[in-house]
């Protein structure tokens, strides 16, 4: 029987299962789906909303209007 389980793969090759595995012994195939964001990149994405508040002020729009 095939079962799909979610996990992350660490740089050192360690597989970290999101939920505990049912049972004790398995044969597995690993398919890499996507690279998880680095912590620095994730932090910058979280900061974007805060920075947008400053970037979208009327004064900023006026200062950059000549480039539109």
Secondary structure, DSSP 8 states (H G I E B T S, - for coil): ------EEE-TTS-EEESS--SSS--------------HHHHHHHHHHHHHHHHHTSHHHHHHHGGG-
